[in-house]
């Protein structure tokens, strides 16, 4: 968690209902901003919290959460045992050793359903996390990442993830967060994203505060005010609580 007693570098702030993320300089002026995709308003809300970004992983694997495997993949595997292999997935054990990279047998399917084996997507351009992810360890298992589904960034409403935050320009984010890491310029970052070394972890020279906020009214630096939809109903819940009067429930 963020320690308020320490002198911290400028933060990265993601505003969920705005579908935008901003980075700030030492004078708290916006350095860059980009579109993001956040958690779907139905059952996949992106949580609001603060933490410290500690490292970046280039060409990451995606370990598919059991809930996603159960709800979105098991039925497809049962219809087509080669489904995982055709989509660039493999079955692994708890130590991430590959158990099956081809057709899923009934025995392996049974262990997937039991949660003793797991589905993992291979790194590369078609990986759901794209070519880079940004980790700020937290209890929600939420992080920021690239995506192979670029079409969502042109939409006005962009709540379509399972809770993590997808970035419109992840390479720009990598340049920013690694600016204090010697040698990690834009060219090296591009090479890492397009290279052959998978799951390459780079620790930040200085961890960066990450704030995920929920503001439906935003005042820009030029004084303009913008209002956004209460996509998760947080404002509505607050209004209903305040309407009950003092003392407010916890």
N, C-alpha and C positions, 0 to 999 in steps of 0.2 A: 504494500500500500504506500501511498504518498506520505512522506514524513514532512509536516509543515515546518519543522524546526530547521530544515536544511535549505540552503540556497539552491534553487532548482533552475534548470535551463527552461527556455520558452516551451509552452505546451503545444500539443496537437489536440484540437477540440473537434469532436464530431457531434453535430446537432441532428438528432434522429428525425424529427418531423420535417426538417428542411431538406433532408437527404444531401447534406453538404458536410465537408470537413475542411478545417482551416489550420494552418500552421502560423505561429506568431514569432516575432523577433523579441529582443530584450526589452524593447519599449512597448511591447504588447500591440504592435501593429501587424496586420495580416501580411504574411509573406507570399503565401499561395493558398488557393482554395480549389477544391475539385468535387465533382459529383460522387455520391456513394449510393450503394444499395444496402438497405438495412433489413432487419428481421420482419417477416410477414406479420401483418396486424392480427392474423388469426393463429394463435397458439405458438408463434415463434418470435415474440417481441425481443428486440435488442435491449438488454438491461442498461440502466443508468448507473454509472459508477466511475471511479477514478483509480488509476493505477500507473505503474511505470513500465514503459516499453524497454525491454532488456536485450532482445536480439532479433535478427532477421534470418529467415531460412530461404535460400534460393533453391529452386526446383524441388519443392517439397512433395512428399507423399501426402495422400489424404487418407487418414484412418477413418473409415465410415462409422459414425455412431450407430449403436445397435438399434436405436429407435428409427433411424432413417433406413437402415438395412431391412428391418422388419416391415416398415410401412410402405417402402417404395421399391424394394429389390427382391425380396424372397419370392414373391409370386412370379416375377419375371424369370428368375433362375429356375424355378420349377417347370415353367413352360419351355425354357430353352437352357439346358445345362451349360451351353457355351456363351451365355449372355455376358458373364463377367469378363471372360477372355476377350470377347469382341469389343468391349468397352474400355479395355486397358486396366482391368482390376485383377487382383490376385487374392487368394485366401492365405492368411498367415496365422501363426499361433501367437501366444501371449508374449513371446520374445521377438516377434516380428520376422520369424523365419517363414519362408514361403512354403506352404503345404501343397497348394495347387495353383498352377497358372493356366490350366486348361479347363476342360469340362468338369463341372462340379458333380461328384458322385452322390448317391443317396446318403452314404455314410457321412460325407463332408457336409452335406446340407443339414443333416440332423445335428451336427456339432455347431453349425452356424446358428441354427435356431436356439440351441441350448446356451449360446454365448460363450462357448469354449474355443471356438475359432472365430476369426474376424475378417472383414473385407477391407482391403487397402488398394487405393488407386495409384498406379505408377506415375512418376513425375513426367512432366512434359507439357506442351501447349494445350492438350486436351484435358489436363487435370482440372478438377473443379476449383482448386485453389490457384490455378494459373501457375506462374513461374516464380512467385515470391509470396511469402507471408510474414507478418510482423507480429511478434509475440510480446504481450504484456501479461504475464501469468496472473490468472484470477480464478475465483471459484466458479465462474460461469462458463469457463472454457470458451470464451469469446476472443476473437482476434481479428485483425484486418488482413486482407489478402487480395491478390490479383484474381481474375476470373476468366474462364473461357467463354462466358456469355456476355459479350460486350454490348449487345443490343439493348440491354436494360437501361443503360446510362442515358439514352435519348428520350426516355419516358419522363413524363412530368411526375408521376407517382412511382417511387422506387422502393417499395417494401416487398421484397421477394426472396430473402434469404432465410436460413434456419436460425438466424440470430447473429451470426458474424457480419462483419462490415466489408463489402466488396468495394474495391478502389478503381476509379476511372483511369488514373495514371499512376500505377504502382511504381514504375521506375523513378518518377519524380519524387515519390515518397521515400524510396530507398536512397536517393541522392541526398535528401534532406536529413534523414535520420543517421546516415553514415558520414556526414560531413566532417566529423571530428575523428574518423577512423582513417589513418594514414593510407593513402593509395587507393581508397575506394571512391574513385571519381565515376562520372557517368559512363565512361568507356568500360571500366572494369565491371560495373554493375550490369551493363548490357551483356558483357561476355559471360558473366555468372548466370544470367537468366537464360542465355541461349546455348550455354556450354553443355558438357557431358557429365559434370560432377553433380550427382543428385544429393538432395538433402544437405546442402552446404550451410552450416550455421555460422553466422558472423555476430559476435557479441558487440553491442554498442560501446564505444569508448566512454560515453556518458549516457546513462539511462535518461529517457525523456518522459515527462508526465503526459499521460493520455487521459483526457476527460471525455466521457460520453454523456452528453446532456440532452435534455428534452425541453426545448424552448419553442413555443409556437408564435412568439413575437420576437423579432430580431431588429436591432438598430445597427445599420451599417456605419462605417467610418465617415461617410459623407453626410450622415444624419438621416438618411432615408430609413423608413420603417417598413418591415415586411411581416405579414401574418401567414401562418401555415396551419394546415388542418391538424386537428387533434387526433392523429391516426390511431393511437393506442387508448384514447379515452382518459388519459391521466388528468387533463384539465377538468374534464367533466366530473371525475371522482373527487378532485380537490374542491370544486365548486359545491358539490353536494355536501362535503364535510364542513366547509365553512358556513354553509347555509344553516347548519344546526346550531351555530352560535357557541360562545365560550361556556364551559371549558371544552375544547375540541378533543375528540377521541384520538388515542395514540395511533 
